[in-house]
C-alpha cells in the first residue's frame, strides 16, 4: 500500500472509530440515567387503558366503589385513575416485575409511610381521622389496608361484617361476646364503631366520648342522673361493676352478687361483719336456715336496694326506692 495512503487511512481511523464508539457508551449511560429517574419517580402517567391491559379485574372491581367514580371530581380516580394512588406507571409498564409503583400488597409492598400517606392525601381532613397520629393503631404501625379494602367494598364499613375485621386482632374480645351476658354484638345491633373510633379518639381505649361513663350514657341515658342520692362507684366508672363486652354473670357484672357489693361493703357480708347489725344478723339467719333467702338468690343485694344506680326518692338514701 502506498505510504501516503496508509497515513491517510490511519488519520481517518482516529476520527471515525471514536465517533462510532463514543455514542454507544453515551447511549448506555443515558439509558441508565433514564431508568434511574423512572425508578425513582415512576416516569410519566400512562393512563387507565394501559393499566387495564394487565389488571382488568382490579379495574372492574374499583369502578363499583366510591373511589372508582370517574364522573365525581372529588375522587382521585377522576384525576389520574389508578395512578392517583399508585403513582406514575411508566416504569412499571416497562418493567412489571421490578415494581416501580406505590404498592399496598405483594412482594413489592411499599413502606408503611408511603401507603398511609396516599390515603391521608384525601382523608386527612375527615373528622374521624383527626386523631390518627395519636391512636393506638397508628402506634402499632397499622396500615389503612390492614382493615380497609379499596378495590372491593370494604367489610369494615358494613355493620354485619365489621366485628369480624376487628376480631382478626382482638380475639379476646370475640371470646367475651360468647359469654352468658353480653351486649348485642353478635347480632350486629351494636358494633365496635358505635363505641370506639379506631382512627383515634380523646377517650380511653379509643372511646368516642371523653370518659367511659359518657360513652355508656349515649345509650343508657336513664343512668346519667344527677340523682339526689348517688352511688359513688356508678358516678366514677361503669366498668367498676360491669364488663363491657361480656360476662358470665347477669347484667355484665364483673362478679356474682353479693360478692360484687361486698368488695366495698365488707361490713355487711353474709358470714362476716359486725355482729348485731341489721344486715349481718338477718343474712346470717337466712344463710343458716333458709337456702332461698332473698339476700342470696335472685338479684341478691339489689332485691332490696333496687335503685343501685341512684335514687331521687326523698327516702332513698339507702337506694331502696
C-alpha positions as CSV (number, residue, x, y, z in Angstrom):
1,X,0.0,0.0,0.0
2,X,1.2,3.5,-0.8
3,X,2.7,5.1,2.3
4,X,0.7,8.2,1.7
5,X,-2.5,6.2,1.6
6,X,-1.5,4.4,4.8
7,X,-1.1,7.7,6.6
8,X,-4.4,8.9,5.2
9,X,-6.2,5.7,6.4
10,X,-4.7,5.9,9.9
11,X,-5.9,9.5,10.2
12,X,-9.4,8.6,9.2
13,X,-9.5,5.8,11.8
14,X,-8.6,8.3,14.5
15,X,-11.6,10.3,13.7
16,X,-14.1,7.6,12.7
17,X,-13.6,5.0,15.3
18,X,-14.2,7.3,18.3
19,X,-17.2,8.7,16.5
20,X,-18.6,5.2,16.2
21,X,-17.8,4.1,19.8
22,X,-18.4,7.2,22.0
23,X,-22.1,7.5,21.1
24,X,-22.6,3.8,22.1
25,X,-21.2,4.4,25.6
26,X,-23.1,7.7,25.8
27,X,-26.3,5.9,24.9
28,X,-25.8,3.3,27.6
29,X,-25.1,6.0,30.2
30,X,-28.1,7.9,29.1
31,X,-30.4,4.8,29.3
32,X,-29.1,4.1,32.8
33,X,-29.9,7.6,33.9
34,X,-33.3,7.5,32.4
35,X,-34.1,4.1,34.1
36,X,-32.9,5.5,37.4
37,X,-35.1,8.5,37.0
38,X,-38.0,6.3,36.0
39,X,-37.5,4.0,39.0
40,X,-37.4,7.0,41.4
41,X,-40.3,9.0,40.1
42,X,-42.3,6.3,38.2
43,X,-41.9,8.2,35.0
44,X,-44.9,9.6,33.1
45,X,-48.6,8.9,33.7
46,X,-49.7,6.2,31.2
47,X,-53.5,6.2,31.8
48,X,-56.1,3.7,32.8
49,X,-56.1,1.9,29.5
50,X,-52.5,0.8,29.9
51,X,-53.3,-0.5,33.5
52,X,-56.3,-2.3,32.1
53,X,-54.1,-4.5,29.9
54,X,-52.8,-6.4,32.8
55,X,-55.2,-5.5,35.7
56,X,-58.6,-5.6,34.2
57,X,-60.1,-7.4,37.2
58,X,-58.9,-4.7,39.6
59,X,-60.4,-2.0,37.3
60,X,-63.7,-3.9,37.1
61,X,-63.9,-4.0,40.9
62,X,-62.9,-0.5,41.7
63,X,-65.4,1.2,39.3
64,X,-68.1,-0.3,41.6
65,X,-66.8,1.6,44.6
66,X,-66.7,5.2,45.7
67,X,-63.0,5.5,44.8
68,X,-63.7,4.5,41.2
69,X,-66.3,7.1,40.2
70,X,-64.6,9.0,37.4
71,X,-67.6,11.3,37.0
72,X,-67.2,12.5,40.6
73,X,-64.5,15.3,40.6
74,X,-63.9,14.7,44.4
75,X,-62.4,11.3,43.7
76,X,-58.8,10.8,42.8
77,X,-59.9,8.4,40.1
78,X,-61.3,11.3,38.2
79,X,-57.8,12.8,38.0
80,X,-55.2,10.2,37.1
81,X,-57.2,7.0,37.5
82,X,-55.2,4.1,39.1
83,X,-52.1,6.3,39.1
84,X,-53.6,8.8,41.5
85,X,-53.0,6.3,44.3
86,X,-50.3,4.1,42.8
87,X,-48.1,6.8,41.2
88,X,-47.0,7.3,37.6
89,X,-46.9,3.9,35.8
90,X,-44.4,4.4,33.0
91,X,-41.6,2.4,34.7
92,X,-43.9,-0.3,35.9
93,X,-45.4,-0.7,32.4
94,X,-41.9,-1.3,31.0
95,X,-40.6,-3.5,33.9
96,X,-43.6,-5.0,35.6
97,X,-41.6,-7.4,37.8
98,X,-39.5,-4.5,39.2
99,X,-42.3,-2.7,41.0
100,X,-42.0,1.0,40.4
101,X,-45.4,1.8,41.9
102,X,-46.8,2.5,45.3
103,X,-47.9,-1.0,46.2
104,X,-50.2,-1.9,49.1
105,X,-49.6,-5.7,48.9
106,X,-47.5,-8.3,47.3
107,X,-43.7,-8.8,47.2
108,X,-43.0,-5.2,46.3
109,X,-45.1,-3.7,49.1
110,X,-44.3,0.0,49.7
111,X,-43.2,1.3,53.1
112,X,-46.0,2.0,55.6
113,X,-45.5,5.8,55.5
114,X,-45.9,5.7,51.7
115,X,-49.1,3.6,51.9
116,X,-50.8,5.6,54.6
117,X,-49.6,8.9,53.1
118,X,-51.6,8.2,49.9
119,X,-54.8,7.7,51.9
120,X,-54.2,10.7,54.1
121,X,-53.8,13.0,51.0
122,X,-57.6,12.8,50.7
123,X,-58.8,11.7,54.1
124,X,-56.6,13.7,56.5
125,X,-59.4,16.3,56.9
126,X,-62.0,13.6,57.8
127,X,-63.4,14.2,61.3
128,X,-62.7,10.6,62.3
129,X,-59.0,10.8,61.3
130,X,-58.1,14.0,63.2
131,X,-56.5,12.0,66.0
132,X,-54.9,9.3,63.8
133,X,-51.3,10.1,64.7
134,X,-52.1,9.7,68.4
135,X,-54.1,6.5,68.0
136,X,-53.2,3.0,69.2
137,X,-53.5,1.6,65.7
138,X,-51.0,4.1,64.3
139,X,-48.6,3.4,67.2
140,X,-48.9,-0.3,66.3
141,X,-47.8,0.5,62.7
142,X,-51.1,-0.4,61.2
143,X,-51.7,0.4,57.5
144,X,-55.1,1.6,56.3
145,X,-55.3,-1.5,54.1
146,X,-55.0,-3.8,57.1
147,X,-58.7,-3.1,57.8
148,X,-59.9,-1.3,54.6
149,X,-60.3,-2.7,51.1
150,X,-60.1,-0.2,48.2
151,X,-60.8,-2.2,45.1
152,X,-63.7,-4.0,46.7
153,X,-66.5,-2.9,49.1
154,X,-64.8,-2.6,52.5
155,X,-66.2,-5.1,55.0
156,X,-65.1,-2.9,57.9
157,X,-67.7,-0.3,56.8
158,X,-70.6,-2.9,56.8
159,X,-72.2,-3.4,60.2
160,X,-72.8,-7.1,59.6
161,X,-69.1,-7.7,58.9
162,X,-67.3,-5.0,60.9
163,X,-66.7,-7.0,64.0
164,X,-65.2,-9.9,62.0
165,X,-62.5,-7.5,60.8
166,X,-61.7,-6.3,64.3
167,X,-61.7,-9.8,65.7
168,X,-58.7,-10.7,63.5
169,X,-56.6,-8.9,66.1
170,X,-58.9,-8.6,69.1
171,X,-59.6,-12.3,69.6
172,X,-60.0,-11.9,73.3
173,X,-62.9,-9.5,72.8
174,X,-64.6,-12.0,70.4
175,X,-64.3,-14.7,73.2
176,X,-66.1,-12.3,75.6
177,X,-69.0,-11.8,73.3
178,X,-69.8,-15.5,73.6
179,X,-70.3,-15.4,77.4
180,X,-73.6,-15.6,79.1
181,X,-74.4,-11.9,79.4
182,X,-73.3,-9.6,76.5
183,X,-74.2,-6.5,74.6
184,X,-76.0,-7.5,71.3
185,X,-72.7,-7.5,69.4
186,X,-73.1,-10.9,67.7
187,X,-76.5,-9.8,66.4
188,X,-74.8,-6.7,64.9
189,X,-77.2,-4.4,66.8
190,X,-74.1,-2.9,68.4
191,X,-70.8,-2.8,66.5
192,X,-67.3,-1.8,67.5
193,X,-67.5,1.7,65.9
194,X,-70.6,2.6,67.9
195,X,-68.4,3.0,71.0
196,X,-64.8,3.2,69.6
197,X,-63.1,5.3,67.0
198,X,-60.4,3.1,65.5
199,X,-58.7,6.1,63.9
200,X,-58.0,7.7,67.3
201,X,-60.1,9.5,70.0
202,X,-59.6,11.5,73.1
203,X,-61.2,8.9,75.4
204,X,-59.6,5.9,76.9
205,X,-59.3,2.8,74.6
206,X,-60.3,4.9,71.6
207,X,-63.7,5.6,73.0
208,X,-65.7,8.3,71.2
209,X,-66.5,10.1,74.4
210,X,-64.1,11.6,76.9
211,X,-65.0,9.1,79.6
212,X,-66.3,5.6,79.9
213,X,-69.5,6.8,81.6
214,X,-70.2,9.3,78.9
215,X,-69.9,6.6,76.3
216,X,-72.3,4.4,78.2
217,X,-74.8,7.3,78.7
218,X,-75.1,7.6,74.9
219,X,-77.4,4.5,75.1
220,X,-78.2,4.3,78.9
221,X,-79.3,7.9,79.4
222,X,-81.5,6.9,82.3
223,X,-78.4,6.1,84.3
224,X,-76.9,9.6,83.9
225,X,-78.5,11.4,86.7
226,X,-77.9,13.6,88.5
227,X,-79.5,11.8,91.4
228,X,-80.4,13.1,94.8
229,X,-78.8,10.0,96.3
230,X,-75.8,8.9,94.3
231,X,-74.0,5.6,94.4
232,X,-70.4,6.7,94.2
233,X,-68.9,3.8,92.1
234,X,-71.6,4.5,89.5
235,X,-70.6,8.1,89.2
236,X,-66.9,7.2,89.0
237,X,-66.8,4.4,86.3
238,X,-69.3,2.0,85.0
239,X,-66.6,-0.6,84.5
240,X,-66.1,-0.9,88.2
241,X,-69.2,-3.1,88.2
242,X,-69.8,-4.1,84.6
243,X,-67.7,-5.8,81.9
244,X,-68.5,-4.1,78.6
245,X,-68.0,-6.9,76.1
246,X,-69.3,-9.9,78.0
247,X,-69.6,-11.6,81.4
248,X,-70.7,-14.9,82.8
249,X,-72.7,-13.0,85.5
250,X,-76.0,-11.3,85.0
251,X,-76.2,-7.7,83.7
252,X,-72.5,-7.9,82.6
253,X,-71.4,-7.7,86.2
254,X,-67.7,-8.3,87.0
255,X,-68.6,-10.6,89.9
256,X,-71.6,-12.5,91.1
257,X,-73.6,-10.9,93.8
258,X,-73.4,-10.3,96.6
259,X,-69.6,-10.6,96.2
260,X,-69.6,-7.6,94.0
261,X,-71.2,-5.5,96.7
262,X,-69.0,-7.0,99.3
263,X,-66.0,-5.7,97.5
264,X,-66.9,-2.3,99.0
265,X,-69.4,-3.2,101.7
266,X,-67.4,-5.8,103.6
267,X,-69.1,-4.9,106.9
268,X,-72.4,-6.3,105.7
269,X,-71.2,-9.6,104.2
270,X,-73.3,-12.7,104.7
271,X,-70.9,-14.5,107.1
272,X,-68.9,-11.6,108.5
273,X,-69.0,-8.0,109.5
274,X,-70.1,-6.5,112.8
275,X,-72.4,-8.8,114.8
276,X,-75.7,-7.2,115.6
277,X,-76.0,-5.0,112.5
278,X,-79.3,-5.4,110.6
279,X,-77.7,-6.9,107.5
280,X,-75.4,-9.2,109.3
281,X,-77.9,-10.7,111.7
282,X,-80.5,-11.2,109.0
283,X,-78.1,-12.6,106.5
284,X,-76.6,-14.9,109.0
285,X,-80.0,-16.2,109.9
286,X,-81.1,-16.7,106.3
287,X,-77.8,-18.3,105.3
288,X,-78.1,-20.9,108.0
289,X,-81.9,-21.6,108.0
290,X,-83.2,-20.7,104.5
291,X,-81.3,-21.6,101.3
292,X,-83.6,-19.4,99.2
293,X,-83.0,-16.3,101.3
294,X,-83.7,-13.1,99.4
295,X,-80.2,-11.8,100.3
296,X,-78.5,-14.7,98.4
297,X,-80.7,-15.6,95.4
298,X,-82.2,-13.6,92.6
299,X,-80.8,-10.1,92.3
300,X,-79.1,-10.5,95.7
301,X,-78.5,-7.2,97.4
302,X,-80.5,-5.5,94.6
303,X,-83.6,-7.4,95.8
304,X,-83.9,-4.6,98.3
305,X,-81.5,-1.9,97.1
306,X,-83.2,-1.8,93.7
307,X,-82.1,1.7,92.8
308,X,-78.4,0.7,92.7
309,X,-77.5,3.4,90.1
310,X,-79.0,6.2,92.2
311,X,-82.3,7.4,93.6
312,X,-84.3,10.6,93.6
313,X,-86.8,9.5,96.2
314,X,-86.8,11.5,99.4
315,X,-86.4,8.3,101.4
316,X,-83.9,6.7,99.0
317,X,-80.7,7.4,100.9
318,X,-80.1,3.6,101.1
319,X,-81.1,3.2,97.4
320,X,-84.1,1.2,98.5
321,X,-86.6,3.1,96.4
